[in-house]
Amino acid sequence: MKALMGALAVTVMAGTADPATAQSAASGAAAARTPNVEFEMMTWPEVKKAIGDGKTTALVYNGGTEQRGPQNVNGGHTLMGREQVRAIALALGNALAAPVLPFSPNRASAELPGTIGLTPEIFQAINEQVAEELIASGFKAVVLMGDHGGGQEQLKTVAAKLDAKYAGQGIRVVFCDEVYAKANGDFDAWLRQNGYPSSAHAGIPDTSEMLYLGRDKGWVRQELVKDALGDPVLPPGQRPAAGAPRVNNGISGDGRRSTADLGKKLFEMKTDYAVTQIRRLLATPATAR
């Protein structure tokens, strides 16, 4: 009888709980079910156990601190990168995400003060050292990726160098470029085919993905999206006409039609492209590449 009354009490309490409490409890339960794949949010015994349980691939995703128009916060590359690499690690099932590097090859500007950059040489050296440290920690594969156009060549160089160095030990180091170049290129093509205006930096792709991932976290000044119009995106090789007035607000093209739904599409494309390429790269022997 006591057990029955207890069950009834629990049922009544659950039924009368306010929606916010119920939603918070549901969110907490969902989080508890999602595996922790973030190296910086784990203890060393947890990392050691994860490696022993088969999570032997480390994902090194590079973000960046860069002005991103008046509407987007400067840490966009890093904020998106954290969510992206976490999603990739979860989809792979055998990987952990290393901390996202918040700097990329770039140069600061007093005119648009939002960028903190590294030289290409320092960026390359940091990624090489990080990969070496992850290998020393016990990982059998390291995947290098980046959310910024600057740095892609350096990541490719590091991967080739370390892959050759460790091939004899059965350890792989590879560069996943499709999460950036191919995914963004295909998304831009889809936008054109569906009548969206041309944009690049701080335009529809960036702003939409930050709207989707940031939601109400303050990543995007949403009241400014309606005015997110910058200098036009010119065809390759074409330069602005001499003396032509410039907007120079950090936006390339027209980002006014940015939406969270578009951001979701791009985010999922990046995840799918990365997972497919990483599996393909790691299934190919180093000597055959």
PECOR-V646360 format. One record per run of one state. SS is the DSSP state (alpha for helix, beta for strand, coil for the rest). FROM is the first residue (numbers start at 1). LEN is the number of residues. If there is no record, write none. Layout:
ss=[SS,SS]
from=[FROM,FROM]
len=[LEN,LEN]
//
This chain:
ss=[coil,alpha,coil,alpha,coil,beta,alpha,coil,alpha,coil,beta,coil,beta,coil,beta,coil,beta,coil,alpha,coil,beta,coil,beta,coil,beta,coil,beta,coil,alpha,coil,beta,coil,alpha,coil,beta,coil,alpha,coil,beta,coil,alpha,coil,beta,coil,alpha,coil,beta,coil,beta,coil,beta,coil,alpha,coil,alpha,coil]
from=[1,2,17,19,34,38,39,42,44,53,57,63,65,66,68,69,72,73,76,93,95,98,101,102,104,106,116,119,120,137,141,147,152,170,172,176,181,194,199,200,204,215,220,221,222,228,229,230,231,232,252,255,260,284,286,289]
len=[1,15,2,15,4,1,3,2,9,4,6,2,1,2,1,3,1,3,17,2,3,3,1,2,2,10,3,1,17,4,6,5,18,2,4,5,13,5,1,4,11,5,1,1,6,1,1,1,1,20,3,5,24,2,3,1]
//
